[in-house]
């Protein structure tokens, strides 16, 4: 049974572009009578997700209940960022009934769970559950986790190979820490893709986990909130590749911020990003752009070569019509000059 004296926190993890912000936006708009607060952790110093969520603020989750921590992993900056943020939310009046934490898509969730052991908050807060989102189409296509099989085969043939690729480690750690897996974009994956993704997730999970299919973040909040998992108390059941390490870092990944000139149209920019992703193995692009003749700002979200754009809000009167996007790739794949050239910066 959950400890009713502790404030519940739900950690929402998942790979880049799996749909975490979309899911949280749905929960904000369907709070089931709960007063929510949200912490958004971004990799890169252009805050996109937090602004999207603040634009959806409602009385049960007002804008002041949404805090964005950009350009750093909260599990790496516990004392400086995470603890003060949680304490600030708990000091709000009225106090939130439930806190949602959206981790960076590059975050390992277990170090964050360990942060809940800090004496300053341990007696007052509990991890209600860890929700891991997995992009059904991407998982089924073997972009991340299926390369584990290839590495295992190589390891069997070559005893000098004793590590897995960073992407597979991130994916596996997110699955291992989860209480529920949310399989997103099932419509893009199709029945066969969903079945393949389910099989791969089952193979990676260290214990039986419920898997639910969710399109566009639409899920009954009762399914994922109120789990009472107290995840901070059963860390041993949530193994990580980094359990033996004192801490972890994100040196395997790098992000750069690109300032964009005004674009002639949205489709041309989307094509540039698609080509860039294919040529330079880009994992994620997110940000916004100005389009000639359009009074509204263009929101840009890309996962690999899959690019989505939409006009999200009017440019403010004193706001410069200048675009900015964060480009994320594995460390060895980042070529800043080539990326800026490809995007016309």
Secondary structure by P-SEA (a helix, b strand, c coil): cccccbbbbbbbbbcccccaaaaaaaaaacccccbbbbbbbbccccccaaaaaaaacccccccccccccccccccccccccaaaaaaaaaaccccccbbbbbccccccaaaaaaaaacccccccccccbbbbbbcaaaaaacccccaaaaaaaaaaaccccccccaaaaaaaaaaaacccccccccccccaaaaaaaaaaaaaacccbbbbbbbccccccccccccccccccccccccccccccccccccccbbbbbbbbcccccaaaaaaaaaaaaaaccccccccccccccccbbbbbbbcccbbbbbbccccccccccbbbbbbbcccccccaaaaaaaacc
